[in-house]
Amino acid sequence: MRLLRLFLVIVVLAAAAGAAGWYFWRPVAVSVVTPTRGDAAEIIYANGVVEPRNWAKVTPLVRERIIEQCNCEGSTVAKGDVLARLDNTEAQAVLAELEARLSLAREELRRLAVLAERNTASQQALDRAQSEVTQIEALVAGQGARLESYTLRAPIAGKVLRQDGEVGEVADLGTVLFWVGDPRPLLVVADVNEEDIPRVEVGQRALLRSDAFPRQELEAVVDSITPKGDPVTKTYRVRFRLPDDTPLLIGMSVDVNIVTEVSENALLVPAIAVEGNRVFAVEGGRARLREIETGIRGINGIEVVSGLEEDARVISPYPQALDDGARIAVEATGEE
């Protein structure tokens, strides 16, 4: 009986040992990909807004109520055309008062000039009257110029791209009431981080993505780079020239991918299969850690310069917990 019990214990322990051995030595299931050939592009990402190349904003210089406004959104205007008028009642009253003072001062100057000729008025009094006239004339001229600011005019010739505000509303200082410019040509204006700007050059190609045109390939070219950056946001303003037939409209936001370098017909592996400069390749049923030399890390994958054959089977995604030489079982295969 004891022998039977001992035998059963040995059988149980052997089964447990076998199960544990199978558990620890079982192959690890992985998925693999094969490298592909394609163009590797190094890009710099930024957000941008579509703007006309030539345009101007019209804002009031005084805070006053709108009493007249053109219905000209989408219409072509010439430089100097009246777009809106603000209530200048108070300003006109001030001008009328100054003109009345000027009339009295001139009359007093003429009176003193006659008396001075008769030697019944001093030269000092005559000089004071002349100074008074000169000062009031300057005030009248200044108020007349100030009255002109109550009339909003087109600063350039072009089309009224947008018109805001309504008659009766108070136009605050800095509020843009009109956008005037040329609908074409268009630019994309974007802010690029200061650590990326050294790699951006005029003439580089940029790939654009817009939610308004999700299935269209949109392109632009770096047109200009603002020499001085913003020390607060740590960015530089970059303008991208759009082709004349672009479907993008003024005011649309776009994602900008500036292509700074391209490697044609490069050997590519997915970015998720690479950890630093290492990949796992399948060799003889085992995972082998390979050191590779990488090139461009682009949106289509990472360029492999050396260290990996074109027909290699690369484990993807990169297995963080896998040991070099571990037994593996390929469960899925695919391409990049």
Secondary structure by P-SEA (a helix, b strand, c coil): caaaaaaaaaaaaaaaaaaaaaaaaccccccbbbbbbbbbbbbccbbbbbbbccbbbbbbcccccccccccccccccccccccccccaaaaaaaaaaaaaaaaaaaaaaaaaaaaaaaccccaaaaaaaaaaaaaaaaaaaaaaaaaaaacccccccccccbbbbccccccccccccccccccccbbbbbbbcccccccccccbbbbbbbccccccccccccccccccccccccbbbbbbbbcccccccccbbbbbbbbccccccccccccccccccbbbbbcccbbbbbbbbbccccccbbbbcccccccbbbbcccccccccccbbbbcccccc
